[in-house]
Amino acid sequence: MVLQSIQSFDDFQKVFLHQFSSSKKYKTTVFSLFEVKQGPDETLRAYIKRFNRVALDIPPCAPETKITTFTQGLWEGDFFRSLTKKLPKDFEDLLSRAEKYINIEEAQNQKRVALKRV
């Protein structure tokens, strides 16, 4: 938009809205969950924490949607394969199963750190 002097309130309103429309906060929807993806170096614990932060900002959705979006965002590893072999009953079941994989992941990381010290 070319800067010109403002001649009327309508001109002012257009310029104002154009300037500040990019800072408008848009309502988060269930589609935001589809955008959450686990990074290749991201721990399962960190992914769950990030996924849950996004999930808190959306209106309640069907448990199946939450499970599906979470699983689709997972890095293809042992936990992903476990979820595809046996679907969780609900999201709490998924988190309970995830805790076992988190424990394994953290134990493996501790072992790697200990081996680097040697």
Protein Blocks (a to p, Z undefined) as FASTA:
>chain_A
ZZdddfbfklmmmmmmmmmmmmpccdddfklmmmpccdfklcfklmmmmmmmmmmmpccd
dfklmmmmmmmmpccdfklmmmmmpccfblmlmmmmmmmmmmmmmmmmmmmmmmmmZZ
